[in-house]
Amino acid sequence: MSKYIVKRVAFGLVTLLALATITFFMMRMIPGTPFAGEMRQISPTIREKLIAEYDLDKPIPAQYIKYLKNALTGDFGTSLNRKGTKVTDIIATGLPYTASLGLVAFCVAMAVGITLGTVAAFSKNRWINNAVALIATIGVSVPSFLIALLMMLFLGVKLGWLPLIGLSGWKNFIMPSLALALGPIAMITRLVKSGLQEELKQDYITLAKSKGTKPVIVVVRHALKNAMLPIITYAGPLLATLVTGSFVVETMFTIPGIGSEFVKSVGNRDYTLIMALTILYGAFIIIANIVTDLISAAVDPRVRLK
């Protein structure tokens, strides 16, 4: 087990380095500078001083080596568009909003998805199965931003039931969390349904039923537990994705999280902020995958970690 963990961590670090390297050089390949939008408002002398201040006048390999050395010590630099503001401070301000929204969306997706999948697997009612299938189809085919837009128009503008901006209260979480959760709900529902239907065909389920075990215990303690492996595998990267933000949804609901910060940084060519957020996203995904593998091994002993 320990050997496996060391391998996965080492592979994750190499992947993170590759991601940071590709992102760094791709940003430098784009024509222009982070100060392109200000060129008409500042003199060439000041612009040259800004470029020199952020070392953008040096060769790209030299910039890369310096950035890597600083990043290894936890110094991700200052924002190019917010003079004097550290990138880590921007992330520390926005991450709580993004993380809280992501955790709510994750919990909603898991609870609703597992419930719908279980109902669909056991129900003989055609209408229930069709309703679950419809929800799954909508979740897979309709993008989150369109769901968010429809909810904003009907629940926010037309009916006035829910607020449209920010995360100041519990009502503010309803629309953005549902918009983020509907797609995962569809996937989890399908995984649970197919997993349970497969587990119900196994001999140990027949044996448990023949002993007079209550149906609820058969489902929860036996069938659902063994059907959870695909859901756990899916849940790890899902949690990392939701906790690190949804760019479009956060922007639509004016949520001051790191998702909206990423969108702004790309538009403003804020190199240092783009790099820090990319590394953060990559680290979350890598950690989530490692933790998911370990949990899978604990839940199902058949999973062998070498």
PASEBA-1860 file (N, C-alpha, C; in nm, 3 decimals):
! residues 306
1> MSKYIVKR> 0.082/-0.121/0.000/0.000/0.000/0.000/0.086/0.126/0.000 ~ 0.188/0.128/0.088/0.273/0.247/0.096/0.349/0.270/-0.033 ~ 0.393/0.161/-0.095/0.463/0.173/-0.223/0.371/0.232/-0.328 ~ 0.247/0.189/-0.327/0.148/0.240/-0.424/0.125/0.390/-0.402 ~ 0.112/0.431/-0.274/0.088/0.572/-0.244/0.205/0.658/-0.291 ~ 0.328/0.610/-0.266/0.447/0.685/-0.309/0.449/0.700/-0.462 ~ 0.414/0.593/-0.532/0.410/0.599/-0.678/0.307/0.699/-0.727 ~ 0.189/0.695/-0.667/0.083/0.785/-0.709/0.117/0.931/-0.681
9> VAFGLVTL> 0.178/0.956/-0.564/0.218/1.093/-0.530/0.325/1.143/-0.627 ~ 0.424/1.056/-0.656/0.530/1.095/-0.749/0.474/1.122/-0.888 ~ 0.385/1.036/-0.933/0.322/1.056/-1.064/0.239/1.185/-1.065 ~ 0.170/1.212/-0.953/0.091/1.334/-0.943/0.177/1.459/-0.950 ~ 0.293/1.456/-0.884/0.383/1.572/-0.888/0.437/1.595/-1.028 ~ 0.470/1.487/-1.097/0.518/1.501/-1.236/0.408/1.557/-1.325 ~ 0.286/1.509/-1.304/0.172/1.559/-1.382/0.148/1.708/-1.355 ~ 0.158/1.746/-1.228/0.138/1.886/-1.190/0.246/1.975/-1.251
17> LALATITF> 0.369/1.926/-1.252/0.479/2.002/-1.314/0.456/2.018/-1.464 ~ 0.411/1.910/-1.528/0.384/1.917/-1.672/0.271/2.016/-1.701 ~ 0.166/2.014/-1.618/0.055/2.106/-1.636/0.100/2.250/-1.621 ~ 0.179/2.278/-1.517/0.229/2.414/-1.495/0.320/2.459/-1.609 ~ 0.402/2.368/-1.658/0.495/2.403/-1.767/0.420/2.435/-1.896 ~ 0.325/2.351/-1.931/0.248/2.374/-2.054/0.170/2.505/-2.044 ~ 0.108/2.529/-1.930/0.030/2.652/-1.911/0.121/2.774/-1.921 ~ 0.237/2.769/-1.858/0.330/2.884/-1.857/0.372/2.921/-1.999
25> FMMRMIPG> 0.415/2.823/-2.077/0.466/2.853/-2.210/0.353/2.888/-2.307 ~ 0.237/2.829/-2.290/0.125/2.864/-2.378/0.081/3.009/-2.357 ~ 0.083/3.056/-2.232/0.047/3.195/-2.206/0.144/3.291/-2.273 ~ 0.272/3.254/-2.270/0.373/3.342/-2.332/0.366/3.339/-2.484 ~ 0.306/3.237/-2.542/0.295/3.228/-2.688/0.185/3.318/-2.742 ~ 0.091/3.359/-2.656/-0.017/3.446/-2.700/0.038/3.585/-2.725 ~ 0.008/3.645/-2.840/0.060/3.779/-2.869/0.010/3.883/-2.769 ~ 0.091/3.984/-2.742/0.051/4.092/-2.654/0.106/4.074/-2.514
33> TPFAGEMR> 0.069/4.165/-2.425/0.114/4.163/-2.286/-0.005/4.181/-2.193 ~ 0.011/4.157/-2.064/-0.099/4.180/-1.970/-0.141/4.326/-1.962 ~ -0.059/4.413/-2.014/-0.089/4.556/-2.006/-0.143/4.609/-2.138 ~ -0.188/4.518/-2.225/-0.237/4.560/-2.357/-0.356/4.653/-2.346 ~ -0.444/4.627/-2.250/-0.563/4.710/-2.234/-0.533/4.848/-2.183 ~ -0.412/4.869/-2.127/-0.377/4.996/-2.070/-0.286/5.078/-2.161 ~ -0.254/5.024/-2.278/-0.154/5.089/-2.362/-0.196/5.228/-2.407 ~ -0.325/5.250/-2.420/-0.370/5.380/-2.465/-0.375/5.481/-2.351
41> QISPTIRE> -0.363/5.435/-2.231/-0.377/5.523/-2.116/-0.245/5.551/-2.046 ~ -0.141/5.478/-2.074/-0.012/5.500/-2.010/0.093/5.527/-2.116 ~ 0.196/5.593/-2.077/0.303/5.627/-2.170/0.391/5.506/-2.196 ~ 0.463/5.504/-2.307/0.552/5.391/-2.336/0.656/5.369/-2.227 ~ 0.702/5.477/-2.164/0.803/5.464/-2.059/0.749/5.387/-1.939 ~ 0.629/5.425/-1.896/0.567/5.356/-1.782/0.538/5.210/-1.818 ~ 0.492/5.189/-1.941/0.462/5.051/-1.983/0.589/4.965/-1.981 ~ 0.700/5.020/-2.026/0.825/4.946/-2.026/0.872/4.917/-1.883
49> KLIAEYDL> 0.847/5.014/-1.792/0.883/4.991/-1.652/0.800/4.879/-1.590 ~ 0.671/4.875/-1.627/0.585/4.768/-1.576/0.630/4.631/-1.626 ~ 0.664/4.626/-1.754/0.711/4.500/-1.813/0.839/4.454/-1.746 ~ 0.930/4.551/-1.719/1.056/4.517/-1.653/1.035/4.478/-1.507 ~ 0.939/4.544/-1.442/0.911/4.515/-1.301/0.867/4.372/-1.280 ~ 0.789/4.319/-1.374/0.739/4.182/-1.363/0.826/4.083/-1.442 ~ 0.945/4.127/-1.484/1.042/4.040/-1.553/0.991/3.987/-1.686 ~ 0.895/4.055/-1.745/0.841/4.010/-1.874/0.933/4.044/-1.990
57> DKPIPAQY> 1.039/4.122/-1.965/1.135/4.156/-2.069/1.247/4.054/-2.079 ~ 1.252/3.960/-1.985/1.356/3.859/-1.985/1.318/3.742/-2.075 ~ 1.416/3.660/-2.115/1.383/3.541/-2.196/1.283/3.451/-2.124 ~ 1.196/3.388/-2.200/1.091/3.305/-2.141/1.147/3.192/-2.055 ~ 1.253/3.120/-2.098/1.307/3.016/-2.010/1.354/3.071/-1.875 ~ 1.413/3.191/-1.875/1.458/3.252/-1.749/1.337/3.286/-1.661 ~ 1.229/3.334/-1.721/1.107/3.363/-1.646/1.051/3.235/-1.584 ~ 1.056/3.129/-1.661/1.001/3.001/-1.615/1.079/2.948/-1.496
65> IKYLKNAL> 1.211/2.950/-1.504/1.295/2.899/-1.395/1.273/2.980/-1.268 ~ 1.266/3.113/-1.283/1.245/3.198/-1.167/1.108/3.171/-1.103 ~ 1.007/3.157/-1.189/0.872/3.131/-1.137/0.869/2.998/-1.062 ~ 0.933/2.897/-1.119/0.933/2.765/-1.057/1.002/2.768/-0.921 ~ 1.114/2.839/-0.911/1.185/2.849/-0.784/1.098/2.918/-0.679 ~ 1.032/3.025/-0.718/0.946/3.098/-0.624/0.825/3.013/-0.582 ~ 0.767/2.942/-0.680/0.648/2.861/-0.651/0.680/2.749/-0.553 ~ 0.799/2.693/-0.562/0.838/2.585/-0.471/0.848/2.634/-0.326
73> TGDFGTSL> 0.867/2.763/-0.308/0.872/2.820/-0.174/0.738/2.878/-0.131 ~ 0.635/2.860/-0.215/0.502/2.910/-0.182/0.476/3.052/-0.228 ~ 0.569/3.109/-0.303/0.553/3.246/-0.353/0.505/3.241/-0.498 ~ 0.376/3.271/-0.519/0.319/3.268/-0.654/0.311/3.408/-0.716 ~ 0.375/3.503/-0.651/0.385/3.637/-0.709/0.264/3.724/-0.679 ~ 0.265/3.841/-0.740/0.156/3.937/-0.727/0.077/3.944/-0.857 ~ -0.046/3.985/-0.846/-0.132/3.997/-0.964/-0.079/4.105/-1.058 ~ -0.082/4.079/-1.186/-0.036/4.178/-1.284/-0.138/4.289/-1.306
81> NRKGTKVT> -0.262/4.263/-1.271/-0.367/4.362/-1.292/-0.411/4.430/-1.163 ~ -0.367/4.377/-1.050/-0.398/4.440/-0.921/-0.267/4.465/-0.848 ~ -0.207/4.573/-0.879/-0.072/4.603/-0.832/-0.064/4.595/-0.680 ~ 0.036/4.518/-0.634/0.059/4.503/-0.491/-0.024/4.397/-0.423 ~ -0.114/4.332/-0.496/-0.201/4.229/-0.438/-0.143/4.091/-0.467 ~ -0.115/4.015/-0.363/-0.061/3.881/-0.383/-0.168/3.787/-0.438 ~ -0.122/3.697/-0.523/-0.213/3.598/-0.582/-0.274/3.510/-0.473 ~ -0.194/3.474/-0.374/-0.244/3.389/-0.266/-0.356/3.458/-0.187
89> DIIATGLP> -0.348/3.590/-0.176/-0.454/3.664/-0.106/-0.584/3.662/-0.186 ~ -0.573/3.672/-0.319/-0.692/3.667/-0.404/-0.758/3.531/-0.392 ~ -0.677/3.425/-0.394/-0.731/3.289/-0.383/-0.793/3.267/-0.245 ~ -0.725/3.315/-0.140/-0.776/3.298/-0.004/-0.910/3.369/0.015 ~ -0.930/3.479/-0.056/-1.057/3.552/-0.046/-1.169/3.480/-0.120 ~ -1.140/3.426/-0.238/-1.244/3.366/-0.321/-1.272/3.220/-0.294 ~ -1.172/3.147/-0.242/-1.189/3.003/-0.223/-1.301/2.965/-0.128 ~ -1.323/3.035/-0.015/-1.435/2.996/0.072/-1.571/3.000/0.004
97> YTASLGLV> -1.595/3.099/-0.084/-1.721/3.106/-0.157/-1.734/2.987/-0.252 ~ -1.628/2.961/-0.326/-1.631/2.851/-0.422/-1.643/2.716/-0.353 ~ -1.567/2.698/-0.245/-1.569/2.570/-0.173/-1.705/2.543/-0.110 ~ -1.765/2.645/-0.050/-1.896/2.626/0.014/-2.002/2.591/-0.089 ~ -2.002/2.660/-0.202/-2.097/2.629/-0.309/-2.072/2.489/-0.365 ~ -1.945/2.454/-0.384/-1.912/2.323/-0.438/-1.951/2.210/-0.345 ~ -1.932/2.229/-0.214/-1.969/2.125/-0.118/-2.120/2.105/-0.113 ~ -2.195/2.215/-0.120/-2.341/2.204/-0.122/-2.386/2.129/-0.247
105> AFCVAMAV> -2.330/2.167/-0.362/-2.366/2.101/-0.487/-2.329/1.953/-0.484 ~ -2.214/1.921/-0.425/-2.170/1.781/-0.416/-2.265/1.700/-0.329 ~ -2.302/1.753/-0.213/-2.393/1.682/-0.124/-2.529/1.661/-0.188 ~ -2.578/1.763/-0.258/-2.706/1.750/-0.328/-2.697/1.643/-0.436 ~ -2.589/1.645/-0.513/-2.572/1.548/-0.621/-2.566/1.405/-0.568 ~ -2.491/1.384/-0.460/-2.478/1.249/-0.405/-2.610/1.200/-0.345 ~ -2.674/1.286/-0.266/-2.798/1.244/-0.200/-2.908/1.215/-0.300 ~ -2.929/1.307/-0.393/-3.037/1.290/-0.492/-3.004/1.179/-0.591
113> GITLGTVA> -2.879/1.175/-0.636/-2.840/1.073/-0.734/-2.852/0.932/-0.679 ~ -2.804/0.908/-0.558/-2.812/0.775/-0.497/-2.958/0.736/-0.472 ~ -3.038/0.833/-0.428/-3.180/0.805/-0.402/-3.253/0.769/-0.531 ~ -3.236/0.850/-0.634/-3.305/0.824/-0.761/-3.257/0.693/-0.824 ~ -3.126/0.666/-0.816/-3.075/0.542/-0.872/-3.128/0.420/-0.801 ~ -3.139/0.429/-0.668/-3.192/0.317/-0.590/-3.340/0.294/-0.621 ~ -3.417/0.403/-0.628/-3.560/0.392/-0.660/-3.579/0.332/-0.799 ~ -3.500/0.379/-0.895/-3.514/0.328/-1.033/-3.476/0.181/-1.043
121> AFSKNRWI> -3.380/0.138/-0.963/-3.336/-0.002/-0.969/-3.439/-0.098/-0.912 ~ -3.517/-0.054/-0.813/-3.611/-0.143/-0.745/-3.756/-0.122/-0.788 ~ -3.785/-0.008/-0.843/-3.924/0.023/-0.875/-3.971/-0.053/-1.000 ~ -4.094/-0.104/-0.992/-4.157/-0.169/-1.107/-4.255/-0.075/-1.177 ~ -4.268/0.047/-1.119/-4.361/0.145/-1.175/-4.300/0.211/-1.298 ~ -4.371/0.203/-1.407/-4.320/0.257/-1.534/-4.303/0.408/-1.527 ~ -4.399/0.476/-1.461/-4.393/0.622/-1.455/-4.273/0.670/-1.375 ~ -4.242/0.601/-1.268/-4.125/0.639/-1.187/-3.997/0.621/-1.267
129> NNAVALIA> -3.986/0.509/-1.335/-3.866/0.484/-1.416/-3.852/0.585/-1.528 ~ -3.964/0.622/-1.589/-3.960/0.722/-1.697/-3.920/0.860/-1.643 ~ -3.971/0.893/-1.523/-3.936/1.023/-1.463/-3.788/1.029/-1.430 ~ -3.735/0.921/-1.373/-3.592/0.917/-1.341/-3.509/0.924/-1.469 ~ -3.553/0.853/-1.572/-3.481/0.855/-1.700/-3.483/0.996/-1.761 ~ -3.594/1.067/-1.746/-3.604/1.203/-1.798/-3.508/1.297/-1.727 ~ -3.502/1.285/-1.594/-3.409/1.369/-1.516/-3.265/1.340/-1.557 ~ -3.233/1.213/-1.574/-3.098/1.175/-1.614/-3.064/1.229/-1.752
137> TIGVSVPS> -3.160/1.223/-1.844/-3.137/1.272/-1.980/-3.115/1.423/-1.982 ~ -3.197/1.495/-1.906/-3.182/1.641/-1.898/-3.046/1.678/-1.837 ~ -3.009/1.607/-1.731/-2.882/1.637/-1.665/-2.762/1.614/-1.754 ~ -2.769/1.513/-1.840/-2.657/1.481/-1.929/-2.653/1.575/-2.049 ~ -2.769/1.610/-2.103/-2.775/1.682/-2.230/-2.779/1.834/-2.218 ~ -2.832/1.886/-2.107/-2.846/2.031/-2.092/-2.729/2.087/-2.012 ~ -2.654/2.184/-2.065/-2.540/2.240/-1.991/-2.584/2.318/-1.868 ~ -2.495/2.326/-1.772/-2.528/2.389/-1.643/-2.563/2.537/-1.659
145> FLIALLMM> -2.497/2.606/-1.751/-2.525/2.749/-1.766/-2.666/2.773/-1.818 ~ -2.717/2.682/-1.903/-2.853/2.698/-1.954/-2.955/2.670/-1.844 ~ -2.928/2.569/-1.761/-3.015/2.541/-1.647/-3.016/2.661/-1.552 ~ -2.898/2.718/-1.529/-2.888/2.835/-1.441/-2.966/2.952/-1.498 ~ -2.956/2.973/-1.628/-3.027/3.083/-1.692/-3.178/3.066/-1.681 ~ -3.228/2.946/-1.703/-3.372/2.920/-1.694/-3.422/2.941/-1.551 ~ -3.345/2.895/-1.453/-3.386/2.915/-1.314/-3.385/3.063/-1.277 ~ -3.286/3.135/-1.327/-3.279/3.278/-1.298/-3.400/3.351/-1.356
153> LFLGVKLG> -3.441/3.312/-1.476/-3.554/3.379/-1.542/-3.686/3.351/-1.470 ~ -3.708/3.223/-1.433/-3.838/3.185/-1.376/-3.842/3.203/-1.224 ~ -3.743/3.147/-1.154/-3.746/3.150/-1.008/-3.698/3.284/-0.952 ~ -3.611/3.352/-1.026/-3.558/3.477/-0.977/-3.629/3.600/-1.027 ~ -3.644/3.609/-1.162/-3.701/3.731/-1.222/-3.853/3.727/-1.223 ~ -3.911/3.620/-1.280/-4.056/3.615/-1.298/-4.130/3.594/-1.166 ~ -4.088/3.496/-1.086/-4.158/3.464/-0.962/-4.100/3.537/-0.841 ~ -3.974/3.574/-0.849/-3.911/3.647/-0.739/-3.892/3.566/-0.613
161> WLPLIGLS> -3.882/3.436/-0.624/-3.870/3.349/-0.507/-3.727/3.346/-0.453 ~ -3.628/3.354/-0.542/-3.490/3.336/-0.502/-3.403/3.453/-0.547 ~ -3.301/3.488/-0.469/-3.210/3.597/-0.507/-3.119/3.555/-0.623 ~ -3.073/3.653/-0.696/-2.997/3.627/-0.817/-2.847/3.648/-0.801 ~ -2.806/3.720/-0.698/-2.667/3.763/-0.689/-2.607/3.723/-0.555 ~ -2.482/3.679/-0.557/-2.404/3.656/-0.436/-2.439/3.529/-0.361 ~ -2.376/3.515/-0.242/-2.400/3.402/-0.153/-2.420/3.452/-0.011 ~ -2.507/3.550/0.006/-2.526/3.612/0.136/-2.614/3.532/0.231
169> GWKNFIMP> -2.695/3.441/0.179/-2.784/3.361/0.262/-2.809/3.224/0.202 ~ -2.883/3.139/0.277/-2.904/3.002/0.228/-2.984/2.998/0.098 ~ -3.071/3.094/0.075/-3.148/3.095/-0.049/-3.059/3.118/-0.171 ~ -2.948/3.189/-0.151/-2.857/3.216/-0.262/-2.791/3.089/-0.314 ~ -2.787/2.985/-0.231/-2.720/2.861/-0.272/-2.808/2.774/-0.362 ~ -2.939/2.795/-0.359/-3.030/2.700/-0.422/-3.007/2.691/-0.573 ~ -3.016/2.802/-0.643/-3.006/2.798/-0.789/-2.867/2.759/-0.839 ~ -2.758/2.822/-0.791/-2.627/2.781/-0.843/-2.590/2.637/-0.807
177> SLALALGP> -2.628/2.591/-0.687/-2.595/2.454/-0.650/-2.673/2.353/-0.733 ~ -2.800/2.382/-0.762/-2.879/2.294/-0.848/-2.824/2.292/-0.990 ~ -2.783/2.409/-1.038/-2.726/2.416/-1.173/-2.599/2.331/-1.183 ~ -2.518/2.334/-1.078/-2.395/2.255/-1.077/-2.423/2.107/-1.053 ~ -2.528/2.075/-0.979/-2.552/1.937/-0.935/-2.630/1.853/-1.034 ~ -2.706/1.915/-1.123/-2.796/1.836/-1.208/-2.720/1.739/-1.298 ~ -2.612/1.782/-1.357/-2.531/1.692/-1.440/-2.477/1.574/-1.361 ~ -2.409/1.598/-1.248/-2.364/1.487/-1.164/-2.478/1.399/-1.113
185> IAMITRLV> -2.594/1.457/-1.084/-2.709/1.376/-1.041/-2.743/1.272/-1.147 ~ -2.745/1.315/-1.272/-2.776/1.223/-1.381/-2.675/1.110/-1.389 ~ -2.547/1.142/-1.377/-2.444/1.040/-1.386/-2.449/0.944/-1.267 ~ -2.465/0.997/-1.146/-2.470/0.913/-1.026/-2.594/0.823/-1.030 ~ -2.706/0.877/-1.076/-2.828/0.797/-1.087/-2.807/0.676/-1.177 ~ -2.745/0.699/-1.291/-2.721/0.588/-1.385/-2.623/0.487/-1.329 ~ -2.519/0.536/-1.260/-2.420/0.445/-1.202/-2.483/0.359/-1.091 ~ -2.563/0.422/-1.006/-2.627/0.349/-0.896/-2.728/0.248/-0.951
193> KSGLQEEL> -2.807/0.289/-1.047/-2.909/0.199/-1.103/-2.845/0.077/-1.167 ~ -2.746/0.098/-1.253/-2.682/-0.015/-1.321/-2.605/-0.102/-1.221 ~ -2.541/-0.039/-1.121/-2.466/-0.115/-1.023/-2.557/-0.202/-0.937 ~ -2.668/-0.145/-0.893/-2.762/-0.222/-0.810/-2.825/-0.336/-0.889 ~ -2.863/-0.308/-1.010/-2.925/-0.414/-1.091/-2.829/-0.529/-1.112 ~ -2.700/-0.499/-1.123/-2.601/-0.604/-1.139/-2.580/-0.680/-1.009 ~ -2.576/-0.607/-0.898/-2.555/-0.671/-0.768/-2.672/-0.759/-0.728 ~ -2.794/-0.720/-0.765/-2.913/-0.797/-0.729/-2.917/-0.934/-0.795
201> KQDYITLA> -2.836/-0.953/-0.896/-2.829/-1.082/-0.965/-2.731/-1.178/-0.898 ~ -2.654/-1.127/-0.800/-2.550/-1.208/-0.738/-2.610/-1.309/-0.639 ~ -2.535/-1.416/-0.616/-2.583/-1.525/-0.529/-2.599/-1.481/-0.384 ~ -2.511/-1.391/-0.337/-2.519/-1.354/-0.196/-2.647/-1.276/-0.164 ~ -2.702/-1.206/-0.263/-2.828/-1.135/-0.244/-2.942/-1.236/-0.230 ~ -2.939/-1.340/-0.315/-3.041/-1.446/-0.307/-3.034/-1.517/-0.172 ~ -2.912/-1.541/-0.125/-2.892/-1.607/0.004/-2.946/-1.520/0.118 ~ -2.917/-1.390/0.111/-2.965/-1.299/0.217/-3.117/-1.294/0.220
209> KSKGTKPV> -3.180/-1.292/0.102/-3.326/-1.290/0.097/-3.385/-1.421/0.149 ~ -3.319/-1.533/0.118/-3.370/-1.663/0.163/-3.364/-1.679/0.314 ~ -3.275/-1.605/0.379/-3.262/-1.609/0.526/-3.366/-1.521/0.594 ~ -3.447/-1.452/0.515/-3.550/-1.365/0.572/-3.501/-1.227/0.608 ~ -3.386/-1.186/0.554/-3.333/-1.053/0.583/-3.426/-0.947/0.525 ~ -3.448/-0.841/0.600/-3.537/-0.735/0.555/-3.484/-0.672/0.426 ~ -3.575/-0.636/0.335/-3.532/-0.577/0.207/-3.444/-0.453/0.224 ~ -3.475/-0.368/0.323/-3.395/-0.247/0.345/-3.251/-0.282/0.381
217> IVVVRHAL> -3.234/-0.384/0.465/-3.099/-0.427/0.504/-3.026/-0.487/0.386 ~ -3.098/-0.563/0.304/-3.037/-0.622/0.185/-2.984/-0.514/0.093 ~ -3.063/-0.408/0.079/-3.024/-0.300/-0.012/-2.907/-0.221/0.044 ~ -2.920/-0.175/0.169/-2.821/-0.084/0.226/-2.691/-0.155/0.263 ~ -2.703/-0.268/0.333/-2.584/-0.333/0.386/-2.512/-0.417/0.282 ~ -2.583/-0.470/0.187/-2.521/-0.561/0.091/-2.512/-0.501/-0.050 ~ -2.627/-0.486/-0.114/-2.626/-0.446/-0.255/-2.567/-0.307/-0.276 ~ -2.618/-0.208/-0.203/-2.573/-0.070/-0.224/-2.426/-0.053/-0.189
225> KNAMLPII> -2.381/-0.119/-0.084/-2.240/-0.108/-0.044/-2.148/-0.156/-0.155 ~ -2.180/-0.270/-0.214/-2.095/-0.324/-0.320/-2.112/-0.249/-0.452 ~ -2.225/-0.180/-0.469/-2.246/-0.103/-0.591/-2.185/0.036/-0.583 ~ -2.128/0.072/-0.467/-2.077/0.207/-0.446/-1.941/0.232/-0.508 ~ -1.871/0.127/-0.548/-1.735/0.145/-0.599/-1.729/0.240/-0.718 ~ -1.812/0.223/-0.822/-1.808/0.320/-0.933/-1.845/0.461/-0.890 ~ -1.936/0.472/-0.792/-1.976/0.605/-0.745/-1.861/0.672/-0.672 ~ -1.787/0.597/-0.592/-1.671/0.653/-0.521/-1.565/0.699/-0.621
233> TYAGPLLA> -1.543/0.617/-0.724/-1.446/0.654/-0.827/-1.485/0.783/-0.897 ~ -1.614/0.801/-0.918/-1.663/0.923/-0.984/-1.668/1.040/-0.887 ~ -1.694/1.013/-0.759/-1.715/1.120/-0.662/-1.589/1.199/-0.631 ~ -1.474/1.134/-0.633/-1.349/1.203/-0.601/-1.319/1.319/-0.695 ~ -1.303/1.292/-0.824/-1.281/1.402/-0.918/-1.397/1.502/-0.922 ~ -1.520/1.453/-0.900/-1.635/1.544/-0.898/-1.622/1.645/-0.785 ~ -1.588/1.596/-0.666/-1.572/1.686/-0.552/-1.463/1.789/-0.578 ~ -1.351/1.745/-0.634/-1.242/1.838/-0.664/-1.286/1.943/-0.765
241> TLVTGSFV> -1.362/1.899/-0.866/-1.409/1.993/-0.968/-1.505/2.096/-0.910 ~ -1.599/2.051/-0.828/-1.699/2.142/-0.772/-1.638/2.237/-0.670 ~ -1.546/2.184/-0.587/-1.486/2.268/-0.483/-1.394/2.374/-0.541 ~ -1.334/2.344/-0.656/-1.245/2.443/-0.719/-1.320/2.537/-0.812 ~ -1.451/2.520/-0.824/-1.529/2.624/-0.889/-1.584/2.590/-1.026 ~ -1.694/2.655/-1.056/-1.753/2.650/-1.190/-1.745/2.791/-1.248 ~ -1.667/2.805/-1.352/-1.638/2.937/-1.407/-1.765/3.011/-1.448 ~ -1.847/2.945/-1.528/-1.963/3.012/-1.587/-2.069/3.041/-1.482
249> VETMFTIP> -2.100/2.942/-1.398/-2.207/2.958/-1.299/-2.171/3.068/-1.199 ~ -2.049/3.071/-1.153/-2.008/3.176/-1.060/-2.018/3.314/-1.124 ~ -1.983/3.323/-1.250/-1.991/3.451/-1.319/-2.136/3.494/-1.336 ~ -2.224/3.399/-1.370/-2.366/3.432/-1.392/-2.432/3.482/-1.264 ~ -2.399/3.422/-1.150/-2.462/3.460/-1.024/-2.380/3.563/-0.945 ~ -2.278/3.617/-1.009/-2.192/3.720/-0.946/-2.140/3.672/-0.811 ~ -2.087/3.551/-0.810/-2.030/3.494/-0.688/-1.879/3.523/-0.689 ~ -1.827/3.588/-0.585/-1.685/3.628/-0.584/-1.592/3.512/-0.550
257> GIGSEFVK> -1.604/3.403/-0.624/-1.520/3.287/-0.600/-1.403/3.280/-0.695 ~ -1.324/3.173/-0.684/-1.206/3.162/-0.769/-1.241/3.122/-0.912 ~ -1.362/3.070/-0.932/-1.406/3.041/-1.069/-1.420/3.167/-1.150 ~ -1.488/3.266/-1.094/-1.502/3.394/-1.164/-1.368/3.466/-1.174 ~ -1.281/3.447/-1.074/-1.148/3.507/-1.080/-1.067/3.449/-1.196 ~ -1.086/3.320/-1.221/-1.014/3.257/-1.332/-1.059/3.315/-1.466 ~ -1.189/3.335/-1.481/-1.242/3.394/-1.605/-1.184/3.534/-1.625 ~ -1.182/3.613/-1.519/-1.128/3.749/-1.530/-0.979/3.746/-1.561
265> SVGNRDYT> -0.907/3.656/-1.498/-0.762/3.651/-1.518/-0.726/3.613/-1.662 ~ -0.805/3.525/-1.722/-0.780/3.487/-1.861/-0.807/3.606/-1.953 ~ -0.917/3.677/-1.928/-0.949/3.793/-2.009/-0.847/3.905/-1.995 ~ -0.789/3.919/-1.875/-0.692/4.025/-1.849/-0.548/3.981/-1.869 ~ -0.529/3.855/-1.905/-0.395/3.798/-1.922/-0.311/3.816/-1.795 ~ -0.372/3.790/-1.684/-0.302/3.798/-1.556/-0.225/3.668/-1.535 ~ -0.103/3.664/-1.587/-0.025/3.540/-1.591/-0.011/3.474/-1.454 ~ 0.025/3.551/-1.355/0.051/3.492/-1.224/-0.074/3.431/-1.161
273> LIMALTIL> -0.188/3.497/-1.179/-0.313/3.443/-1.123/-0.357/3.319/-1.200 ~ -0.341/3.321/-1.332/-0.376/3.203/-1.413/-0.292/3.083/-1.371 ~ -0.162/3.105/-1.352/-0.073/2.996/-1.312/-0.111/2.939/-1.176 ~ -0.135/3.027/-1.080/-0.167/2.981/-0.944/-0.297/2.902/-0.942 ~ -0.399/2.950/-1.014/-0.527/2.881/-1.015/-0.518/2.748/-1.089 ~ -0.439/2.744/-1.197/-0.421/2.619/-1.271/-0.353/2.514/-1.184 ~ -0.250/2.555/-1.111/-0.181/2.463/-1.020/-0.275/2.416/-0.909 ~ -0.356/2.508/-0.858/-0.453/2.471/-0.754/-0.553/2.369/-0.805
281> YGAFIIIA> -0.609/2.392/-0.923/-0.704/2.297/-0.981/-0.640/2.160/-1.002 ~ -0.520/2.161/-1.059/-0.450/2.035/-1.083/-0.422/1.959/-0.955 ~ -0.379/2.031/-0.851/-0.349/1.966/-0.722/-0.473/1.904/-0.662 ~ -0.586/1.974/-0.669/-0.711/1.920/-0.615/-0.750/1.791/-0.688 ~ -0.740/1.791/-0.819/-0.777/1.672/-0.896/-0.687/1.554/-0.863 ~ -0.558/1.579/-0.855/-0.462/1.472/-0.827/-0.486/1.413/-0.687 ~ -0.502/1.500/-0.588/-0.527/1.454/-0.451/-0.658/1.375/-0.444 ~ -0.760/1.425/-0.513/-0.890/1.357/-0.512/-0.879/1.217/-0.572
289> NIVTDLIS> -0.803/1.202/-0.678/-0.787/1.071/-0.740/-0.714/0.973/-0.648 ~ -0.611/1.021/-0.580/-0.537/0.934/-0.488/-0.627/0.890/-0.372 ~ -0.698/0.986/-0.313/-0.787/0.954/-0.201/-0.898/0.858/-0.245 ~ -0.949/0.880/-0.367/-1.054/0.794/-0.420/-1.006/0.649/-0.432 ~ -0.885/0.630/-0.480/-0.830/0.495/-0.494/-0.816/0.428/-0.358 ~ -0.773/0.504/-0.259/-0.755/0.446/-0.125/-0.890/0.409/-0.064 ~ -0.990/0.495/-0.081/-1.123/0.465/-0.028/-1.183/0.344/-0.099 ~ -1.161/0.335/-0.230/-1.212/0.220/-0.306/-1.153/0.090/-0.254
297> AAVDPRVR> -1.025/0.092/-0.220/-0.962/-0.028/-0.166/-1.017/-0.064/-0.030 ~ -1.051/0.039/0.050/-1.107/0.012/0.183/-1.249/-0.041/0.175 ~ -1.328/0.009/0.078/-1.467/-0.034/0.064/-1.476/-0.172/0.003 ~ -1.394/-0.199/-0.097/-1.399/-0.327/-0.167/-1.263/-0.395/-0.160 ~ -1.247/-0.497/-0.077/-1.118/-0.568/-0.065/-1.072/-0.631/-0.196 ~ -1.162/-0.648/-0.290/-1.124/-0.707/-0.418/-1.032/-0.616/-0.498 ~ -1.032/-0.489/-0.463/-0.945/-0.394/-0.531/-0.804/-0.411/-0.474 ~ -0.711/-0.450/-0.556/-0.575/-0.475/-0.511/-0.487/-0.357/-0.550
305> LK> -0.423/-0.299/-0.448/-0.328/-0.190/-0.472/-0.187/-0.247/-0.462 ~ -0.111/-0.229/-0.567/0.025/-0.285/-0.569/0.128/-0.171/-0.559
END
